[in-house]
Amino acid sequence: MSAGPPLDEGARAAESAWPGLAWPHEGLSEPGPAPFPAEGRGATAPAHEPGDGGNGEPGFPPGTAWWAVPGALVGIVLAGLGASVGYALTDSKTSAASDLLGEAGLWVAMLGTAVFVSRRFGTGSLARDYHLAIRPKDLVWGVIAVIGALIVVQGVLGAFAGTKFAGSNDEILTQQKGNSAGLVIVALLVALGAPFFEELFFRGFLRTTLQRRFGGHGAVWLQAVFFGMAHFGEAANSAGNVSVVLAMFGVGVVLGYAAKLTGRLGAGMIAHCLFNLLAVALVL
């Protein structure tokens, strides 16, 4: 008569046969409760753990990314209202106040969308659901990423140089020339605000919610498409938006892979900050 496998081996066998059960290895001889609450009324299977995309990478249930649509619409409305208030206060559509209030409207919508989706479909923790974290080593990754982003941008701009499709999206900075206070405010917007909120929304929320359906690589490229399109209209001339959108698409790909490879948003935030600071320096 066989005495059966040792307790530890039996526990591992039970866990393999019944993945919804946790078998304590000490003090008890029966399976314990499921480690996660069951999904749905009367469900017996363990719930999907937020942050597990089903392919070894973080992700949310398919379709969650659609919340980006109402989020973007709310952002457009709030940005318009903010810019209007700034214009009413300064009688200038290009004032730093108009830029500040307009950007604040966009960022409120971006942050609100990320928080809502995290609480509705995830754990409620931006750090766990979107890997909102930064480590000392992210500084190195950030420098590598910003170098890659600059190479991509220079390649796109070089390809369109001398054509009607050549453009730039630094007007938000150049229009503040001669206005020291305005330039400082706008510089802080693009160097600190944009890297945080845009990385959280595009590389955090959007990339994470897309990757369960499209995979890690597909999610990186798709969020970059939306990131590029979000910069449409920033060029001084309409045709110039072609190069701007393509350049920002390339930057989005680089920053997306920075998030994917490091498993955090920190490297992308650092790279985004350095990229925008360089733009500020070129205007000065």
Stockholm file with secondary structure:
# STOCKHOLM 1.0

chainA/1-284         MSAGPPLDEGARAAESAWPGLAWPHEGLSEPGPAPFPAEGRGATAPAHEPGDGGNGEPGFPPGTAWWAVPGALVGIVLAGLGASVGYALTDSKTSAASDLLGEAGLWVAMLGTAVFVSRRFGTGSLARDYHLAIRPKDLVWGVIAVIGALIVVQGVLGAFAGTKFAGSNDEILTQQKGNSAGLVIVALLVALGAPFFEELFFRGFLRTTLQRRFGGHGAVWLQAVFFGMAHFGEAANSAGNVSVVLAMFGVGVVLGYAAKLTGRLGAGMIAHCLFNLLAVALVL
#=GR chainA/1-284 SS CCCCSCHHHHHHHHHHHCTTCBCCSSSCSSCBCCSSCBSSTTCCSBCCCTTCCSSSSCCCCTTGGGGHHHHHHHHHHHHHHHHHHHHHHHSCTTSHHHHHHHHHHHHHHHHHHHHHHHHHHSCSCHHHHHCCCCCTTHHHHHHHHHHHHHHHHHHHHHHHTTSTTCCCSCHHHHTTTTCHHHHHHHHHIIIIIHHHHHIIIIIIIIHHHHHHHHHHHHHHHHHHHHHHHTTTTCSSSSTTHHHHHHHHHHHHHHHHHHHHHHSSSHHHHHHHHHHHHHHHHHHC
#=GC SS_cons         CCCCSCHHHHHHHHHHHCTTCBCCSSSCSSCBCCSSCBSSTTCCSBCCCTTCCSSSSCCCCTTGGGGHHHHHHHHHHHHHHHHHHHHHHHSCTTSHHHHHHHHHHHHHHHHHHHHHHHHHHSCSCHHHHHCCCCCTTHHHHHHHHHHHHHHHHHHHHHHHTTSTTCCCSCHHHHTTTTCHHHHHHHHHIIIIIHHHHHIIIIIIIIHHHHHHHHHHHHHHHHHHHHHHHTTTTCSSSSTTHHHHHHHHHHHHHHHHHHHHHHSSSHHHHHHHHHHHHHHHHHHC
//
